[in-house]
């Protein structure tokens, strides 16, 4: 059963992947092993594909380094639930196909280590017999994610979601 | 209904009148890629089966770890040079300087333009009312491939700086005060539109860069300084590039520059801003003067003014890294560099230096650094428990002499560490 990894407010990209462990510094195949190396050294080894990240306010503030969420994706992260996100990090999540859910109530209800199930399509989190409803991301993001990713979307249509034909 | 500066620029590039909240696709004038992200950028372009649509609009700067610190970095930078040659894209190599400083010096960021950078401090271009914003590798690759990007037109926060800074108070202090007032997520998704009035128009391009640079620390998408003062003589500013009187703002803030005192941002968040007085006396192991926030000639001048005839405290290291080769040249020519060296500074290759903890001055466990950079997150410059205090070049220089956090005005009284140690 997937578990919750819960963090507080203002988790920044230096927390998620310290600059000195960028793929550029340690190699493309190794950097994910340093996710949360300072803040939670047991994270990279303990995280199982499908586990859920639950964070507070202003999640992902700081650097534009896409390799920070990419490290999490390499470990098998598919969704984050947070109270709010920093702008660049939010775009990076979408671009990498990691679903950024936003819900202060659900964040408040979930605890670190909770065993949960995320029903993606319906936007539900289940803990035992409790069910939490998540707000879906904005429609234009779902349009892009519906085709796999924004890269796939652009490759197929040679335009951005919502852009008139050229 | 009037438009904000962000709405004006995005309308111009979208070819229609747009308002906050709308999604737009706009033509981009310049796509800036830094060395640490270039590998991901190439990978995304390959996934797209694409090459840059307008090679002259793509610039790569080797600055984040320059010169290379290890074989991985050296290999990545080798690939950048080869790729740039192959595709006809500009590459600024080791020693040319920090991306934002270099683009500004090279005229690649112009009033009314849009520059996307693979670095969050791309808000810096807003100093000249250029819509600069940071994005990740995928967005940057899409922009290089298409010549366009998609954006949500941001709401704007109007920040008015009025009056003049008191002697000894710097643009960095004004910027830190702005982040303190806005808080770390107070301008998320928004444009911070900066108005300089009642004397503040005299702020230089460099000072405006410091202000625009730090807007991202309040979460901003861009930080646009309304053109005035020397900007009008350095650039041809188009008539349309001013916000309308009736523009709608999400929030308005006014900061009276004449009331500010030297400030410092205390670990581990940038909006944790206090007066220098409140942390004065804290022992300092390293002082770093440089970065895209405060590594310009005027910053080195401010530091040299404090350091002239003084020595760095025995237990403190002073690291100065000019923001660009041009800054280094000018500081050499006008004697600033000699003053810094005589005070005991060590000089690094123009570039980002230890700002993100990769090389050239990484901090050991428990060490304290006063830095003129822009982030003091936990572990940012090295060990997880090392502490970073963000301050102006003057405060940084004074702290180097005192060996403890200090304002220049405090120097004569901190005799146990500073001036008197060598002046006996």
Interface residues (C-beta under 8 A of the other chain):
Chain A: X10 X12 X14 X15 X18 X19 X20 X22 X23 X24 X25 X26 X27 X28 X38 X39 X57 X58 X61 X62 X63 X64 X65 X66 X67 X70 X84 X85 X86 X87 X88 X91 X92 X95 X96 X140 X150 X151 X154 X155 X158 X159 X160 X161 X162 X163
Chain B: X23 X25 X35 X36 X37 X38 X39 X40 X44 X47 X48 X49 X64 X65 X69 X70 X72 X73 X76 X117 X118 X119 X120 X122 X134 X135 X136 X137 X138 X139 X141 X142 X145 X146 X148 X149 X150 X184 X185 X188 X189 X219 X221 X269 X356 X357 X358 X362 X375 X377 X378 X379 X380 X382 X384
